[in-house]
Amino acid sequence: MGMYGHLVAVDAAGWEQVVEAGESVEWLPAGSLQVELDKAWQALWFALDGEREESGLRFAVPLSSGREIDDMGSTAVTPEQVREAAAELARLDEAGFRARYDAVAMRTDFYPQFDQVSDREQFKDFVAGHYGDLREFYQKAAAAGLGVVFQVDL
């Protein structure tokens, strides 16, 4: 059991339905551009933003920077914010992401069960793999001029 994060890209019609009208992203057509962040979403957020960035990285996993669209923590970022995030993510390769990743701080704040160094390193690899997926997703969404909706599911 846990909380799983995912991002779905939305066009203008999707924005109207999901963001403005409060519909679920489940109505979007099959094959919509999306990325599953699994349980790595909070670690990605912490490494990229953690409420301390003023760059476009804060829009990549928009927990505190996106437009709140429901009381379940779903947020949305506009196409302009998606382009900003994509540009910042393009400049931050996997090695740069790994350098930003602070397992000790995350252990204290979010993941207290990772006491062993080997557990932290294994989880870092897991999160870094999802970082690559996140970068690719934002590049595609930005190129298509799409907004993005972030949701966490149980």
N, CA, C and O of each residue as an XYZ file, in Angstrom:
616
protein
N       0.841     -1.172      0.000
C       0.000      0.000      0.000
C       0.888      1.237      0.000
O       1.979      1.226      0.571
N       0.438      2.261     -0.615
C       1.189      3.497     -0.640
C       0.509      4.496     -1.545
O      -0.591      4.269     -2.049
N       1.191      5.603     -1.738
C       0.668      6.660     -2.593
C       1.518      6.704     -3.854
O       2.747      6.735     -3.794
N       0.842      6.707     -4.991
C       1.494      6.659     -6.296
C       1.201      7.947     -7.051
O       0.046      8.356     -7.163
N       2.241      8.584     -7.567
C       2.063      9.822     -8.305
C       2.091      9.598     -9.803
O       2.800      8.727    -10.307
N       1.303     10.404    -10.505
C       1.393     10.373    -11.966
C       1.050     11.740    -12.537
O       0.356     12.550    -11.922
N       1.558     11.955    -13.722
C       1.343     13.196    -14.454
C       0.661     12.865    -15.771
O       0.996     11.883    -16.434
N      -0.303     13.701    -16.137
C      -1.022     13.535    -17.398
C      -0.983     14.869    -18.129
O      -1.302     15.909    -17.554
N      -0.594     14.834    -19.382
C      -0.591     16.047    -20.208
C      -1.992     16.288    -20.748
O      -2.683     15.354    -21.154
N      -2.404     17.553    -20.747
C      -3.753     17.888    -21.217
C      -3.700     19.037    -22.213
O      -2.942     19.993    -22.052
N      -4.532     18.915    -23.252
C      -4.665     20.001    -24.213
C      -5.695     20.999    -23.669
O      -6.123     20.883    -22.520
N      -6.090     21.968    -24.482
C      -7.026     23.000    -24.022
C      -8.356     22.396    -23.571
O      -8.920     22.823    -22.564
N      -8.858     21.406    -24.309
C     -10.125     20.763    -23.935
C      -9.966     19.994    -22.626
O     -10.848     20.028    -21.767
N      -8.844     19.304    -22.479
C      -8.571     18.573    -21.247
C      -8.419     19.514    -20.063
O      -8.873     19.217    -18.958
N      -7.777     20.649    -20.303
C      -7.617     21.658    -19.245
C      -8.992     22.129    -18.781
O      -9.251     22.237    -17.583
N      -9.853     22.402    -19.726
C     -11.207     22.866    -19.390
C     -11.942     21.825    -18.549
O     -12.563     22.163    -17.542
N     -11.871     20.567    -18.960
C     -12.585     19.496    -18.250
C     -11.995     19.213    -16.873
O     -12.721     19.137    -15.882
N     -10.686     19.059    -16.820
C     -10.039     18.618    -15.581
C      -9.794     19.780    -14.621
O     -10.127     19.687    -13.439
N      -9.223     20.861    -15.114
C      -8.825     21.956    -14.238
C      -9.993     22.884    -13.933
O     -10.240     23.216    -12.774
N     -10.695     23.295    -14.948
C     -11.787     24.257    -14.742
C     -13.058     23.602    -14.210
O     -13.712     24.153    -13.324
N     -13.412     22.434    -14.741
C     -14.672     21.789    -14.348
C     -14.491     20.741    -13.243
O     -15.475     20.249    -12.691
N     -13.245     20.402    -12.921
C     -12.998     19.480    -11.829
C     -13.262     18.018    -12.134
O     -13.465     17.224    -11.216
N     -13.264     17.650    -13.401
C     -13.455     16.245    -13.769
C     -12.172     15.456    -13.511
O     -11.094     16.038    -13.388
N     -12.289     14.154    -13.431
C     -11.139     13.284    -13.253
C     -10.391     13.144    -14.572
O     -10.985     13.252    -15.645
N      -9.079     12.901    -14.488
C      -8.309     12.679    -15.713
C      -8.673     11.345    -16.353
O      -8.258     11.073    -17.480
N      -9.430     10.519    -15.667
C      -9.799      9.208    -16.209
C     -10.638      9.307    -17.478
O     -10.688      8.357    -18.259
N     -11.292     10.436    -17.694
C     -12.106     10.589    -18.897
C     -11.242     10.830    -20.131
O     -11.732     10.701    -21.253
N      -9.966     11.177    -19.949
C      -9.101     11.459    -21.093
C      -8.961     10.222    -21.966
O      -8.996      9.099    -21.462
N      -8.804     10.418    -23.266
C      -8.704      9.269    -24.172
C      -7.511      8.371    -23.851
O      -6.475      8.832    -23.374
N      -7.685      7.091    -24.125
C      -6.574      6.147    -23.956
C      -5.411      6.620    -24.827
O      -5.621      7.148    -25.919
N      -4.218      6.433    -24.353
C      -3.051      6.851    -25.116
C      -2.631      8.285    -24.850
O      -1.695      8.777    -25.480
N      -3.311      8.975    -23.920
C      -2.893     10.331    -23.566
C      -1.474     10.294    -23.027
O      -1.077      9.329    -22.373
N      -0.717     11.335    -23.298
C       0.653     11.421    -22.809
C       0.639     11.481    -21.289
O       0.034     12.381    -20.706
N       1.298     10.534    -20.653
C       1.356     10.509    -19.194
C       2.602      9.779    -18.738
O       3.252      9.077    -19.513
N       2.926      9.958    -17.463
C       4.061      9.256    -16.873
C       3.686      8.853    -15.450
O       3.130      9.637    -14.681
N       4.007      7.619    -15.135
C       3.787      7.096    -13.788
C       5.059      7.323    -12.983
O       6.143      6.918    -13.403
N       4.933      7.960    -11.846
C       6.086      8.215    -10.993
C       6.171      7.225     -9.839
O       7.109      7.265     -9.043
N       5.183      6.337     -9.753
C       5.166      5.306     -8.727
C       5.312      5.970     -7.361
O       4.735      7.030     -7.120
N       6.071      5.359     -6.483
C       6.286      5.925     -5.148
C       7.473      6.893     -5.126
O       7.847      7.384     -4.061
N       8.058      7.167     -6.272
C       9.204      8.077     -6.357
C       8.787      9.537     -6.402
O       9.646     10.415     -6.320
N       7.504      9.826     -6.529
C       7.042     11.200     -6.752
C       7.495     12.164     -5.662
O       7.901     13.286     -5.968
N       7.434     11.753     -4.400
C       7.782     12.681     -3.332
C       9.291     12.915     -3.273
O       9.735     14.028     -2.991
N      10.064     11.893     -3.532
C      11.521     12.056     -3.577
C      11.923     12.942     -4.759
O      12.831     13.764     -4.636
N      11.257     12.779     -5.892
C      11.513     13.649     -7.047
C      11.203     15.095     -6.690
O      11.991     15.997     -6.975
N      10.057     15.308     -6.069
C       9.672     16.664     -5.665
C      10.713     17.250     -4.722
O      11.145     18.389     -4.899
N      11.115     16.476     -3.723
C      12.065     16.966     -2.743
C      13.400     17.323     -3.405
O      13.982     18.364     -3.099
N      13.877     16.483     -4.292
C      15.160     16.733     -4.952
C      15.087     17.904     -5.933
O      16.056     18.649     -6.079
N      13.954     18.071     -6.603
C      13.832     19.120     -7.616
C      13.355     20.449     -7.053
O      13.725     21.506     -7.564
N      12.543     20.408     -6.011
C      11.928     21.634     -5.517
C      11.981     21.703     -4.005
O      12.749     22.479     -3.436
N      11.173     20.899     -3.366
C      11.133     20.917     -1.922
C      10.778     22.277     -1.360
O      11.202     22.621     -0.256
N      10.007     23.057     -2.100
C       9.566     24.399     -1.714
C      10.734     25.374     -1.533
O      10.625     26.345     -0.784
N      11.842     25.114     -2.214
C      12.985     26.007     -2.067
C      13.468     26.585     -3.392
O      14.320     27.473     -3.398
N      12.950     26.107     -4.498
C      13.407     26.544     -5.817
C      12.530     27.667     -6.357
O      11.324     27.712     -6.114
N      13.149     28.547     -7.074
C      12.397     29.560     -7.801
C      12.566     29.361     -9.304
O      12.142     30.201    -10.097
N      13.178     28.261     -9.688
C      13.366     27.973    -11.107
C      12.172     27.181    -11.630
O      11.237     26.882    -10.887
N      12.215     26.853    -12.892
C      11.158     26.059    -13.502
C      11.070     24.653    -12.958
O      10.075     23.967    -13.191
N      12.093     24.199    -12.233
C      12.050     22.860    -11.657
C      10.879     22.693    -10.696
O      10.402     21.578    -10.487
N      10.415     23.786    -10.113
C       9.302     23.690     -9.164
C       8.020     23.203     -9.835
O       7.103     22.746     -9.152
N       7.944     23.294    -11.151
C       6.747     22.841    -11.872
C       6.813     21.370    -12.282
O       5.811     20.819    -12.737
N       7.970     20.723    -12.130
C       8.131     19.348    -12.601
C       7.258     18.366    -11.826
O       6.617     17.503    -12.425
N       7.225     18.487    -10.518
C       6.307     17.722     -9.661
C       5.631     18.792     -8.813
O       6.082     19.083     -7.705
N       4.556     19.374     -9.324
C       4.012     20.622     -8.777
C       3.175     20.487     -7.497
O       1.998     20.848     -7.482
N       3.775     19.977     -6.444
C       3.039     19.859     -5.185
C       2.689     21.217     -4.603
O       1.568     21.437     -4.143
N       3.652     22.124     -4.626
C       3.426     23.425     -3.995
C       3.427     24.572     -4.996
O       3.255     25.728     -4.610
N       3.617     24.270     -6.264
C       3.740     25.345     -7.251
C       2.635     25.342     -8.291
O       2.458     26.340     -8.990
N       1.898     24.275     -8.416
C       0.833     24.215     -9.413
C      -0.470     24.794     -8.883
O      -0.595     25.120     -7.702
N      -1.407     24.909     -9.761
C      -2.743     25.371     -9.386
C      -3.492     24.206     -8.743
O      -3.678     23.159     -9.363
N      -3.912     24.393     -7.514
C      -4.647     23.341     -6.813
C      -5.996     23.144     -7.490
O      -6.722     24.107     -7.735
N      -6.331     21.877     -7.792
C      -7.590     21.645     -8.499
C      -8.577     20.771     -7.731
O      -9.718     20.602     -8.163
N      -8.153     20.216     -6.602
C      -9.105     19.485     -5.754
C      -8.534     19.365     -4.352
O      -7.410     19.796     -4.095
N      -9.309     18.778     -3.441
C      -8.813     18.663     -2.065
C      -8.001     17.389     -1.851
O      -7.640     17.072     -0.718
N      -7.717     16.671     -2.902
C      -6.905     15.453     -2.804
C      -5.432     15.727     -3.148
O      -4.627     14.797     -3.201
N      -5.084     16.981     -3.379
C      -3.704     17.334     -3.679
C      -3.361     17.401     -5.151
O      -2.200     17.604     -5.505
N      -4.351     17.234     -6.017
C      -4.088     17.334     -7.453
C      -3.794     18.789     -7.812
O      -4.431     19.717     -7.313
N      -2.819     18.955     -8.684
C      -2.441     20.286     -9.130
C      -2.256     20.278    -10.645
O      -2.150     19.222    -11.267
N      -2.220     21.464    -11.217
C      -2.041     21.588    -12.665
C      -1.073     22.723    -12.956
O      -1.021     23.718    -12.234
N      -0.309     22.555    -14.027
C       0.574     23.613    -14.499
C       0.239     23.916    -15.954
O      -0.092     23.025    -16.735
N       0.333     25.181    -16.291
C      -0.032     25.662    -17.616
C       1.017     25.258    -18.654
O       2.126     24.861    -18.297
N       0.666     25.359    -19.934
C       1.662     25.074    -20.977
C       2.927     25.930    -20.840
O       4.028     25.444    -21.098
N       2.780     27.179    -20.443
C       3.952     28.045    -20.248
C       4.840     27.502    -19.118
O       6.065     27.486    -19.241
N       4.220     27.063    -18.025
C       4.983     26.493    -16.917
C       5.612     25.159    -17.318
O       6.707     24.829    -16.863
N       4.932     24.398    -18.162
C       5.485     23.137    -18.661
C       6.747     23.423    -19.483
O       7.752     22.728    -19.333
N       6.702     24.434    -20.344
C       7.884     24.794    -21.135
C       9.043     25.214    -20.226
O      10.195     24.860    -20.475
N       8.728     25.967    -19.175
C       9.755     26.402    -18.230
C      10.386     25.188    -17.527
O      11.606     25.099    -17.394
N       9.537     24.264    -17.083
C      10.039     23.049    -16.422
C      10.874     22.222    -17.392
O      11.943     21.733    -17.027
N      10.399     22.061    -18.620
C      11.118     21.261    -19.609
C      12.501     21.844    -19.880
O      13.474     21.101    -20.011
N      12.591     23.157    -19.964
C      13.883     23.802    -20.213
C      14.845     23.545    -19.055
O      16.018     23.246    -19.280
N      14.362     23.656    -17.829
C      15.213     23.406    -16.657
C      15.611     21.936    -16.566
O      16.761     21.619    -16.262
N      14.660     21.040    -16.829
C      14.955     19.607    -16.777
C      15.961     19.215    -17.853
O      16.796     18.338    -17.632
N      15.885     19.856    -19.011
C      16.831     19.556    -20.095
C      18.260     19.894    -19.681
O      19.210     19.250    -20.126
N      18.406     20.898    -18.836
C      19.742     21.302    -18.362
C      20.257     20.423    -17.217
O      21.447     20.447    -16.902
N      19.360     19.649    -16.597
C      19.745     18.835    -15.445
C      19.758     17.365    -15.853
O      18.723     16.699    -15.839
N      20.941     16.863    -16.218
C      21.041     15.461    -16.621
C      20.954     14.554    -15.388
O      20.813     15.030    -14.261
N      21.039     13.252    -15.620
C      20.892     12.317    -14.495
C      21.980     12.518    -13.448
O      21.708     12.426    -12.251
N      23.199     12.788    -13.880
C      24.285     13.013    -12.918
C      23.993     14.240    -12.055
O      24.237     14.230    -10.848
N      23.473     15.285    -12.676
C      23.103     16.492    -11.929
C      21.969     16.224    -10.955
O      21.962     16.735     -9.835
N      21.006     15.412    -11.396
C      19.904     15.046    -10.499
C      20.444     14.269     -9.302
O      20.089     14.549     -8.157
N      21.299     13.296     -9.576
C      21.858     12.485     -8.480
C      22.624     13.362     -7.488
O      22.627     13.080     -6.289
N      23.268     14.413     -7.974
C      24.005     15.317     -7.088
C      23.050     16.114     -6.188
O      23.401     16.450     -5.057
N      21.862     16.413     -6.682
C      20.868     17.158     -5.892
C      20.161     16.273     -4.873
O      19.636     16.759     -3.871
N      20.154     14.992     -5.136
C      19.428     14.025     -4.326
C      20.100     13.903     -2.956
O      21.280     13.561     -2.878
N      19.378     14.174     -1.898
C      19.915     14.131     -0.537
C      19.154     13.077      0.262
O      18.122     13.366      0.867
N      19.673     11.861      0.255
C      18.987     10.732      0.902
C      18.864     10.926      2.402
O      17.866     10.515      2.995
N      19.845     11.536      3.021
C      19.785     11.716      4.473
C      18.659     12.671      4.841
O      17.891     12.392      5.762
N      18.549     13.791      4.139
C      17.457     14.734      4.424
C      16.113     14.102      4.120
O      15.155     14.293      4.870
N      16.028     13.354      3.032
C      14.756     12.706      2.704
C      14.400     11.656      3.731
O      13.229     11.480      4.068
N      15.399     10.960      4.228
C      15.133      9.950      5.247
C      14.511     10.617      6.472
O      13.576     10.085      7.070
N      15.027     11.761      6.833
C      14.513     12.477      7.991
C      13.101     12.988      7.742
O      12.236     12.876      8.611
N      12.865     13.547      6.563
C      11.592     14.190      6.276
C      10.504     13.255      5.765
O       9.339     13.408      6.131
N      10.870     12.279      4.916
C       9.843     11.505      4.229
C       9.975      9.993      4.352
O       8.972      9.281      4.419
N      11.200      9.508      4.381
C      11.419      8.070      4.272
C      12.226      7.540      5.460
O      13.353      7.079      5.276
N      11.676      7.597      6.662
C      12.456      7.185      7.831
C      12.841      5.708      7.837
O      13.732      5.312      8.588
N      12.191      4.888      7.018
C      12.482      3.453      7.016
C      13.797      3.118      6.315
O      14.273      1.988      6.429
N      14.396      4.064      5.596
C      15.632      3.786      4.877
C      16.838      4.121      5.753
O      17.499      5.140      5.554
N      17.114      3.256      6.720
C      18.220      3.490      7.630
C      19.539      2.949      7.096
O      20.600      3.488      7.411
N      19.488      1.915      6.310
C      20.704      1.308      5.777
C      21.157      2.047      4.518
O      20.336      2.443      3.691
N      22.457      2.225      4.385
C      23.011      2.899      3.205
C      22.594      2.161      1.935
O      22.261      2.798      0.935
N      22.609      0.838      1.961
C      22.236      0.072      0.763
C      20.784      0.328      0.369
O      20.471      0.380     -0.820
N      19.894      0.490      1.348
C      18.489      0.822      1.052
C      18.391      2.194      0.398
O      17.655      2.377     -0.571
N      19.133      3.152      0.930
C      19.102      4.511      0.375
C      19.641      4.525     -1.048
O      19.086      5.210     -1.907
N      20.709      3.784     -1.314
C      21.296      3.739     -2.655
C      20.358      3.040     -3.643
O      20.223      3.471     -4.788
N      19.724      1.979     -3.201
C      18.769      1.272     -4.067
C      17.588      2.183     -4.398
O      17.132      2.209     -5.541
N      17.095      2.922     -3.425
C      15.977      3.830     -3.677
C      16.422      4.994     -4.567
O      15.651      5.452     -5.409
N      17.644      5.471     -4.392
C      18.168      6.547     -5.248
C      18.171      6.094     -6.705
O      17.803      6.864     -7.592
N      18.580      4.856     -6.959
C      18.563      4.325     -8.321
C      17.136      4.268     -8.860
O      16.892      4.600    -10.020
N      16.198      3.847     -8.017
C      14.786      3.782     -8.386
C      14.264      5.170     -8.761
O      13.596      5.335     -9.782
N      14.571      6.158     -7.933
C      14.103      7.531     -8.181
C      14.778      8.106     -9.427
O      14.118      8.766    -10.230
N      16.068      7.870     -9.599
C      16.780      8.392    -10.773
C      16.205      7.820    -12.067
O      16.158      8.510    -13.085
N      15.771      6.565    -12.030
C      15.121      5.981    -13.206
C      13.837      6.716    -13.554
O      13.545      6.951    -14.727
N      13.083      7.074    -12.544
C      11.851      7.834    -12.777
C      12.157      9.274    -13.196
O      11.367      9.898    -13.905
N      13.295      9.795    -12.762
C      13.681     11.133    -13.197
C      13.852     11.178    -14.714
O      13.422     12.132    -15.362
N      14.474     10.156    -15.275
C      14.623     10.096    -16.734
C      13.276     10.095    -17.438
O      13.101     10.767    -18.455
N      12.324      9.341    -16.900
C      10.970      9.303    -17.469
C      10.302     10.672    -17.367
O       9.624     11.113    -18.295
N      10.501     11.337    -16.230
C       9.917     12.664    -16.006
C      10.462     13.677    -17.005
O       9.704     14.458    -17.581
N      11.780     13.664    -17.209
C      12.412     14.578    -18.177
C      11.832     14.381    -19.571
O      11.482     15.345    -20.251
N      11.735     13.127    -19.987
C      11.215     12.815    -21.322
C       9.761     13.261    -21.457
O       9.379     13.829    -22.480
N       8.960     13.008    -20.441
C       7.552     13.409    -20.450
C       7.422     14.924    -20.637
O       6.634     15.383    -21.464
N       8.195     15.699    -19.865
C       8.100     17.155    -19.972
C       8.575     17.671    -21.321
O       8.028     18.649    -21.830
N       9.578     17.038    -21.909
C      10.034     17.458    -23.238
C       8.909     17.283    -24.260
O       8.659     18.162    -25.084
N       8.238     16.134    -24.191
C       7.140     15.857    -25.127
C       5.949     16.784    -24.888
O       5.361     17.300    -25.838
N       5.595     16.995    -23.617
C       4.453     17.867    -23.305
C       4.738     19.301    -23.745
O       3.863     19.966    -24.300
N       5.945     19.773    -23.501
C       6.309     21.137    -23.893
C       6.286     21.291    -25.409
O       5.781     22.290    -25.921
N       6.823     20.320    -26.124
C       6.850     20.379    -27.586
C       5.450     20.416    -28.169
O       5.224     21.030    -29.212
N       4.505     19.760    -27.497
C       3.116     19.724    -27.978
C       2.284     20.880    -27.436
O       1.108     20.997    -27.783
N       2.862     21.740    -26.593
C       2.122     22.880    -26.044
C       1.035     22.487    -25.053
O      -0.015     23.127    -24.993
N       1.283     21.436    -24.275
C       0.268     20.913    -23.359
C       0.491     21.374    -21.923
O       1.615     21.676    -21.521
N      -0.591     21.424    -21.161
C      -0.516     21.618    -19.721
C      -0.331     20.259    -19.079
O      -0.378     19.235    -19.760
N      -0.120     20.244    -17.773
C       0.100     18.989    -17.055
C      -0.705     18.981    -15.763
O      -0.776     19.974    -15.040
N      -1.311     17.819    -15.498
C      -2.024     17.610    -14.239
C      -1.261     16.549    -13.443
O      -0.899     15.496    -13.970
N      -1.026     16.848    -12.172
C      -0.354     15.931    -11.255
C      -1.393     15.384    -10.277
O      -2.179     16.143     -9.710
N      -1.393     14.073    -10.084
C      -2.305     13.444     -9.131
C      -1.573     12.389     -8.321
O      -0.626     11.762     -8.794
N      -2.028     12.210     -7.104
C      -1.534     11.128     -6.249
C      -2.710     10.221     -5.979
O      -3.785     10.673     -5.584
N      -2.498      8.935     -6.195
C      -3.530      7.918     -5.962
C      -3.071      6.976     -4.871
O      -1.877      6.750     -4.672
N      -4.047      6.435     -4.173
C      -3.749      5.430     -3.136
C      -3.744      4.064     -3.740
O      -3.515      3.080     -3.038
